[in-house]
Amino acid sequence: MKKNKVIIISPVSRVKNLKLIKKSINFDFIYKWIIVYDSDKVKKNINYFKREKNIKEFIYYSKSNEVQGNGQRNFALNYIEKKYIKFKPFIYFLDDDNIVHSNLYNLIPFLKKKYIYTFDQQRTRYILSGAKPKIYHIDLAMFLGDFELIKKIRFKSDTYNADGKYIEDCYKNNKYRHIYIDEVACFYNYLKRNLARRVYYIIIWYFKILTMRLFKNEITKQYKP
């Protein structure tokens, strides 16, 4: 089976999280990790992963009206369009308060070209469904798409809910090429929880899912945050 090339985009201002994020990234499945640092939050000469061939690092100087993260993501998308379009990659967004969910790697080998995907998200006390790829109904970590289909779509840099609008725009332009995967494949703001809470919820969710499968019950999902 030919490997799908997945590129992760991370706008970063919390450098302290990078080691934990990197530990969650399996480069057997991930082609490149593009980190775009916020110039106001890092040193000008930062090159945290200079010896890592699969990681690209950039510093982005935000414009005065930009909401943090949006311009950084657009910068990375422009770079991919210029440098990697010939490799026909899929794009995934991972913020600097999150890690990759291990189940995402089970999905990557089965991605089909010319499609965009949404999937479910494990939140603190419930699962958010990725069935509605619309603003206010979905988180950016729940989206993955073939860059060829969405290469001209960008984040509205001055808008706080630009992530949901970006997914909605991708969906509107590819309604018949959207696949919803009815599985949890991402976390929500995982690194914002302290260590004790992370361990607690890992244990709780492990036994909850095990019990649900044992009794063949469905886990409660919500369609709105």
VOBA-1610 file (N, C-alpha, C; in pm, whole numbers, padded with zeros to 5 digits, always signed):
BEGIN
Met+00084-00120+00000Met+00000+00000+00000Met+00088+00125+00000Lys+00058+00217-00090Lys+00135+00340-00097Lys+00102+00429+00023Lys+00206+00485+00085Lys+00187+00566+00204Lys+00122+00700+00172Asn+00023+00739+00251Asn-00030+00874+00242Asn+00064+00969+00315Lys+00091+01082+00252Lys+00179+01181+00314Lys+00092+01283+00389Val+00109+01287+00519Val+00034+01380+00603Val+00129+01485+00659Ile+00091+01612+00644Ile+00169+01723+00698Ile+00090+01785+00813Ile+00154+01796+00928Ile+00093+01862+01044Ile+00137+02008+01050Ile+00041+02096+01073Ile+00068+02239+01091Ile+00039+02277+01235Ser+00138+02339+01301Ser+00121+02384+01440Ser+00162+02529+01455Pro+00067+02619+01487Pro+00105+02755+01528Pro+00148+02749+01674Val+00266+02799+01705Val+00322+02777+01839Val+00359+02907+01908Ser+00311+02922+02031Ser+00357+03028+02121Ser+00402+02969+02254Arg+00357+02845+02283Arg+00394+02775+02407Arg+00502+02671+02377Val+00625+02719+02368Val+00737+02633+02331Val+00756+02519+02431Lys+00720+02542+02556Lys+00739+02441+02661Lys+00663+02312+02632Asn+00561+02318+02547Asn+00481+02200+02516Asn+00539+02115+02403Leu+00639+02166+02335Leu+00684+02101+02211Leu+00735+01958+02232Lys+00805+01932+02342Lys+00857+01798+02365Lys+00744+01696+02378Leu+00640+01732+02451Leu+00526+01641+02467Leu+00452+01621+02335Ile+00439+01730+02259Ile+00371+01720+02129Ile+00450+01629+02037Lys+00580+01650+02031Lys+00665+01570+01942Lys+00658+01421+01979Lys+00651+01393+02107Lys+00644+01253+02152Lys+00520+01184+02097Ser+00415+01260+02071Ser+00289+01202+02020Ser+00288+01187+01869Ile+00388+01243+01801Ile+00391+01240+01654Ile+00474+01121+01606Asn+00410+01033+01533Asn+00475+00915+01477Asn+00515+00946+01332Phe+00644+00965+01310Phe+00691+01005+01177Phe+00693+00889+01077Asp+00650+00772+01119Asp+00626+00666+01022Asp+00500+00697+00942Phe+00413+00781+00999Phe+00288+00820+00933Phe+00287+00967+00892Ile+00366+01049+00959Ile+00366+01193+00935Ile+00487+01231+00849Tyr+00459+01293+00735Tyr+00564+01329+00640Tyr+00645+01449+00688Lys+00576+01555+00731Lys+00641+01674+00783Lys+00559+01733+00896Trp+00628+01794+00989Trp+00564+01874+01094Trp+00613+02018+01076Ile+00521+02106+01041Ile+00556+02247+01019Ile+00516+02328+01141Ile+00615+02385+01207Ile+00593+02468+01325Ile+00611+02614+01285Val+00511+02696+01316Val+00521+02839+01287Val+00510+02914+01420Tyr+00622+02967+01465Tyr+00627+03035+01594Tyr+00569+03177+01586Asp+00505+03217+01693Asp+00459+03354+01709Asp+00580+03439+01749Ser+00613+03538+01669Ser+00734+03618+01691Ser+00733+03691+01825Asp+00614+03720+01878Asp+00604+03791+02006Asp+00632+03700+02126Lys+00636+03568+02103Lys+00647+03473+02214Lys+00779+03397+02217Val+00861+03412+02113Val+00985+03331+02107Val+01105+03420+02074Lys+01224+03363+02092Lys+01346+03433+02053Lys+01358+03436+01901Lys+01420+03539+01850Lys+01426+03558+01705Lys+01504+03449+01633Asn+01600+03390+01700Asn+01684+03288+01636Asn+01647+03146+01675Ile+01524+03125+01717Ile+01484+02992+01766Ile+01491+02889+01654Asn+01547+02775+01687Asn+01555+02662+01594Asn+01559+02536+01680Tyr+01447+02504+01738Tyr+01436+02404+01842Tyr+01469+02263+01792Phe+01433+02236+01666Phe+01452+02102+01611Phe+01542+02105+01487Lys+01650+02178+01493Lys+01733+02202+01374Lys+01793+02075+01315Arg+01802+01968+01393Arg+01860+01843+01342Arg+01755+01742+01296Glu+01631+01782+01301Glu+01522+01691+01263Glu+01478+01720+01119Lys+01503+01626+01028Lys+01476+01650+00886Lys+01326+01656+00854Asn+01243+01597+00939Asn+01099+01595+00914Asn+01025+01714+00977Ile+01101+01802+01041Ile+01040+01918+01107Ile+01092+02047+01045Lys+00999+02134+01008Lys+01033+02265+00953Lys+00987+02372+01052Glu+01074+02469+01081Glu+01042+02574+01178Glu+01052+02711+01114Phe+00953+02795+01144Phe+00949+02931+01092Phe+00904+03026+01203Ile+00941+03151+01189Ile+00892+03257+01278Ile+00800+03347+01197Tyr+00682+03371+01251Tyr+00584+03453+01180Tyr+00559+03583+01257Tyr+00563+03693+01185Tyr+00539+03825+01244Tyr+00396+03867+01213Ser+00312+03861+01314Ser+00170+03888+01296Ser+00142+04033+01261Lys+00037+04052+01183Lys-00011+04186+01153Lys-00095+04235+01271Ser-00115+04365+01277Ser-00179+04426+01394Ser-00322+04377+01418Asn-00394+04342+01312Asn-00535+04303+01327Asn-00555+04152+01329Glu-00448+04074+01334Glu-00462+03930+01325Glu-00486+03865+01462Val-00575+03767+01462Val-00596+03685+01580Val-00486+03579+01582Gln-00430+03557+01699Gln-00317+03464+01712Gln-00350+03327+01655Gly-00259+03277+01574Gly-00274+03144+01515Gly-00319+03144+01371Asn-00408+03236+01335Asn-00465+03235+01200Asn-00361+03267+01092Gly-00285+03372+01113Gly-00181+03409+01018Gly-00073+03302+01010Gln-00043+03241+01123Gln+00059+03135+01126Gln+00015+03015+01043Arg-00111+02977+01056Arg-00162+02865+00976Arg-00161+02899+00828Asn-00201+03021+00793Asn-00200+03063+00653Asn-00059+03063+00596Phe+00038+03105+00677Phe+00177+03104+00635Phe+00219+02961+00599Ala+00185+02866+00684Ala+00219+02726+00659Ala+00150+02672+00535Leu+00024+02707+00517Leu-00050+02662+00398Leu+00014+02717+00270Asn+00056+02843+00274Asn+00124+02903+00158Asn+00255+02831+00129Tyr+00327+02796+00235Tyr+00455+02726+00220Tyr+00434+02588+00158Ile+00331+02518+00205Ile+00301+02385+00151Ile+00263+02394+00004Glu+00183+02494-00030Glu+00143+02511-00170Glu+00265+02535-00260Lys+00362+02603-00206Lys+00483+02635-00283Lys+00582+02519-00288Lys+00598+02445-00176Lys+00706+02347-00165Lys+00662+02201-00178Tyr+00540+02169-00136Tyr+00504+02028-00122Tyr+00383+01984-00203Ile+00327+02072-00283Ile+00205+02036-00355Ile+00225+01915-00445Lys+00346+01898-00498Lys+00373+01786-00589Lys+00368+01651-00518Phe+00380+01652-00385Phe+00374+01528-00309Phe+00231+01488-00272Lys+00136+01573-00308Lys-00007+01547-00284Lys-00036+01509-00138Pro-00003+01598-00047Pro-00019+01565+00096Pro-00161+01584+00147Phe-00186+01524+00261Phe-00303+01557+00342Phe-00258+01655+00450Ile-00350+01740+00495Ile-00318+01843+00595Ile-00393+01817+00724Tyr-00318+01827+00835Tyr-00379+01816+00967Tyr-00327+01929+01055Phe-00415+01987+01135Phe-00379+02099+01222Phe-00371+02052+01367Leu-00261+02088+01432Leu-00240+02049+01571Leu-00191+02171+01649Asp-00274+02222+01737Asp-00236+02341+01814Asp-00136+02307+01923Asp-00076+02409+01981Asp+00032+02387+02078Asp-00018+02356+02219Asp-00148+02331+02233Asp-00201+02284+02361Asp-00261+02144+02345Asn-00215+02074+02241Asn-00275+01945+02209Asn-00168+01844+02167Ile-00208+01718+02165Ile-00121+01611+02114Ile-00202+01529+02014Val-00131+01446+01936Val-00199+01360+01840Val-00261+01241+01914His-00386+01213+01882His-00452+01095+01937His-00399+00972+01862Ser-00369+00866+01934Ser-00308+00748+01873Ser-00397+00685+01765Asn-00528+00700+01776Asn-00618+00639+01679Asn-00608+00704+01541Leu-00557+00826+01536Leu-00541+00893+01407Leu-00451+00811+01315Tyr-00350+00747+01373Tyr-00256+00669+01293Tyr-00321+00542+01236Asn-00429+00496+01298Asn-00502+00382+01243Asn-00584+00422+01120Leu-00618+00551+01111Leu-00700+00599+01000Leu-00617+00638+00878Ile-00498+00689+00901Ile-00416+00746+00793Ile-00393+00651+00676Pro-00361+00523+00698Pro-00337+00435+00583Pro-00457+00417+00491Phe-00578+00448+00542Phe-00699+00423+00465Phe-00760+00551+00405Leu-00689+00663+00419Leu-00737+00787+00358Leu-00735+00776+00206Lys-00840+00829+00144Lys-00848+00827-00002Lys-00821+00966-00057Lys-00749+00971-00165Lys-00720+01099-00231Lys-00851+01164-00276Lys-00846+01298-00281Lys-00961+01377-00327Lys-01078+01374-00229Tyr-01045+01357-00098Tyr-01150+01362+00004Tyr-01104+01444+00123Ile-01201+01501+00194Ile-01175+01562+00323Ile-01246+01480+00430Tyr-01191+01479+00550Tyr-01242+01394+00656Tyr-01269+01472+00784Thr-01372+01431+00855Thr-01393+01476+00993Thr-01417+01353+01079Phe-01387+01366+01208Phe-01402+01252+01300Phe-01433+01306+01439Asp-01456+01217+01533Asp-01500+01257+01667Asp-01383+01300+01755Gln-01418+01373+01860Gln-01318+01427+01952Gln-01351+01388+02096Gln-01249+01339+02167Gln-01267+01310+02309Gln-01250+01438+02389Arg-01356+01477+02455Arg-01351+01594+02543Arg-01348+01546+02688Thr-01355+01639+02780Thr-01338+01602+02920Thr-01446+01508+02969Arg-01573+01534+02937Arg-01681+01452+02989Arg-01773+01395+02881Tyr-01743+01416+02756Tyr-01826+01363+02649Tyr-01747+01359+02519Ile-01805+01296+02419Ile-01745+01293+02286Ile-01820+01391+02197Leu-01744+01477+02129Leu-01805+01570+02034Leu-01803+01505+01896Ser-01918+01498+01833Ser-01930+01436+01702Ser-01877+01527+01592Gly-01810+01467+01495Gly-01760+01542+01379Gly-01852+01534+01260Ala-01979+01495+01284Ala-02073+01476+01174Ala-02114+01606+01108Lys-02104+01718+01181Lys-02144+01847+01126Lys-02022+01936+01107Pro-01965+01940+00987Pro-01846+02022+00963Pro-01882+02169+00941Lys-01937+02231+01045Lys-01983+02369+01036Lys-01933+02449+01155Ile-01924+02578+01137Ile-01880+02667+01242Ile-01966+02649+01367Tyr-01903+02652+01483Tyr-01963+02633+01616Tyr-01999+02486+01645His-01978+02397+01551His-02013+02256+01572His-01891+02165+01567Ile-01774+02220+01542Ile-01658+02134+01520Ile-01530+02206+01563Asp-01430+02128+01600Asp-01300+02182+01639Asp-01198+02150+01530Leu-01096+02232+01518Leu-00999+02217+01409Leu-00926+02084+01413Ala-00905+02028+01532Ala-00835+01900+01545Ala-00917+01784+01490Met-01043+01808+01456Met-01133+01704+01406Met-01137+01699+01254Phe-01044+01768+01190Phe-01047+01781+01044Phe-00915+01741+00982Leu-00921+01671+00870Leu-00802+01632+00794Leu-00843+01627+00647Gly-00763+01686+00559Gly-00806+01692+00420Gly-00695+01681+00317Asp-00732+01635+00200Asp-00641+01632+00086Asp-00614+01776+00043Phe-00489+01817+00048Phe-00454+01956+00020Phe-00491+01999-00120Glu-00493+01905-00212Glu-00530+01938-00350Glu-00669+01998-00358Leu-00759+01953-00271Leu-00897+02002-00273Leu-00913+02138-00207Ile-00825+02171-00112Ile-00846+02289-00027Ile-00730+02388-00036Lys-00647+02374-00136Lys-00521+02450-00142Lys-00540+02601-00151Lys-00657+02647-00193Lys-00680+02792-00207Lys-00761+02850-00091Ile-00799+02767+00003Ile-00880+02814+00117Ile-00787+02854+00231Arg-00817+02969+00292Arg-00733+03020+00400Arg-00819+03062+00519Phe-00752+03080+00633Phe-00818+03128+00755Phe-00839+03278+00747Lys-00953+03324+00795Lys-00978+03468+00803Lys-00899+03520+00922Ser-00794+03594+00894Ser-00693+03623+00995Ser-00742+03710+01110Asp-00848+03789+01091Asp-00894+03879+01196Asp-01018+03828+01270Thr-01047+03697+01256Thr-01169+03639+01313Thr-01136+03535+01419Tyr-01201+03542+01535Tyr-01172+03450+01644Tyr-01222+03308+01617Asn-01331+03294+01544Asn-01383+03160+01514Asn-01342+03116+01374Ala-01223+03157+01332Ala-01177+03128+01196Ala-01154+02980+01172Asp-01125+02903+01278Asp-01101+02760+01258Asp-01227+02688+01211Gly-01340+02716+01279Gly-01467+02655+01237Gly-01509+02701+01099Lys-01485+02830+01071Lys-01521+02884+00938Lys-01435+02821+00829Tyr-01309+02795+00861Tyr-01219+02731+00764Tyr-01272+02592+00727Ile-01308+02513+00828Ile-01361+02379+00802Ile-01491+02388+00722Glu-01576+02482+00758Glu-01703+02499+00686Glu-01678+02535+00540Asp-01582+02623+00515Asp-01549+02660+00378Asp-01495+02540+00299Cys-01410+02461+00365Cys-01358+02340+00300Cys-01472+02244+00265Tyr-01567+02233+00357Tyr-01681+02144+00335Tyr-01772+02196+00223Lys-01803+02325+00226Lys-01892+02381+00124Lys-01836+02365-00016Asn-01705+02369-00027Asn-01642+02353-00158Asn-01625+02207-00198Asn-01654+02115-00103Asn-01632+01972-00132Asn-01739+01886-00065Lys-01865+01928-00077Lys-01974+01858-00008Lys-01981+01710-00041Tyr-01953+01677-00165Tyr-01967+01538-00208Tyr-01835+01462-00197Arg-01738+01527-00136Arg-01610+01460-00113Arg-01573+01466+00036His-01675+01471+00117His-01657+01471+00262His-01692+01334+00318Ile-01605+01279+00401Ile-01631+01153+00470Ile-01623+01176+00621Tyr-01730+01142+00689Tyr-01731+01147+00835Tyr-01694+01010+00888Ile-01591+01003+00972Ile-01549+00878+01034Ile-01603+00875+01177Asp-01686+00779+01204Asp-01755+00769+01334Asp-01663+00706+01439Glu-01550+00771+01462Glu-01453+00723+01560Glu-01383+00841+01626Val-01341+00824+01750Val-01261+00926+01818Val-01118+00919+01765Ala-01066+01032+01718Ala-00929+01034+01665Ala-00854+01162+01704Cys-00909+01235+01802Cys-00837+01355+01849Cys-00883+01392+01989Phe-00799+01470+02056Phe-00830+01525+02187Phe-00867+01673+02172Tyr-00919+01729+02281Tyr-00948+01872+02286Tyr-00859+01937+02391Asn-00770+02026+02347Asn-00685+02104+02440Asn-00621+02014+02546Tyr-00566+01903+02504Tyr-00516+01801+02596Tyr-00413+01855+02695Leu-00323+01940+02650Leu-00214+01987+02734Leu-00253+02103+02826Lys-00377+02148+02816Lys-00423+02251+02909Lys-00461+02191+03043Arg-00484+02061+03044Arg-00513+01992+03170Arg-00382+01964+03241Asn-00384+01965+03372Asn-00262+01927+03444Asn-00244+01776+03439Leu-00128+01729+03478Leu-00093+01588+03464Leu-00191+01497+03536Ala-00230+01534+03657Ala-00321+01451+03735Ala-00455+01434+03664Arg-00506+01544+03608Arg-00634+01537+03538Arg-00622+01455+03410Arg-00508+01465+03340Arg-00489+01388+03218Arg-00490+01239+03248Val-00417+01199+03352Val-00412+01058+03391Val-00550+01010+03434Tyr-00618+01093+03511Tyr-00753+01059+03559Tyr-00847+01030+03443Tyr-00849+01119+03342Tyr-00942+01102+03231Tyr-00901+00991+03136Ile-00772+00964+03124Ile-00729+00849+03045Ile-00784+00720+03104Ile-00773+00707+03237Ile-00823+00587+03306Ile-00975+00578+03296Ile-01043+00690+03322Ile-01190+00692+03317Ile-01240+00653+03179Trp-01182+00713+03074Trp-01228+00685+02939Trp-01194+00543+02895Tyr-01084+00491+02941Tyr-01047+00353+02907Tyr-01155+00257+02957Phe-01193+00271+03082Phe-01291+00179+03140Phe-01433+00208+03089Lys-01460+00334+03059Lys-01593+00367+03006Lys-01613+00304+02869Ile-01513+00319+02781Ile-01524+00263+02646Ile-01527+00111+02652Leu-01446+00052+02739Leu-01443-00093+02756Leu-01579-00145+02798Thr-01640-00077+02895Thr-01772-00118+02945Thr-01878-00103+02837Met-01873+00008+02765Met-01972+00033+02659Met-01964-00075+02551Arg-01842-00111+02514Arg-01825-00214+02411Arg-01871-00351+02461Leu-01845-00377+02589Leu-01884-00505+02648Leu-02034-00523+02645Phe-02108-00416+02675Phe-02254-00423+02678Phe-02318-00372+02548Lys-02232-00345+02449Lys-02277-00302+02316Lys-02367-00178+02323Asn-02328-00087+02408Asn-02401+00041+02419Asn-02324+00150+02346Glu-02393+00252+02304Glu-02330+00364+02237Glu-02288+00471+02341Ile-02173+00527+02319Ile-02126+00635+02405Ile-02199+00763+02366Thr-02242+00839+02468Thr-02315+00963+02441Thr-02231+01060+02363Lys-02291+01113+02257Lys-02222+01215+02177Lys-02301+01342+02178Gln-02232+01452+02161Gln-02296+01580+02146Gln-02260+01638+02011Tyr-02351+01713+01955Tyr-02328+01770+01823Tyr-02291+01917+01829Lys-02284+01968+01951Lys-02247+02107+01971Lys-02162+02118+02094Pro-02056+02202+02091Pro-01974+02218+02212Pro-02054+02278+02325
//
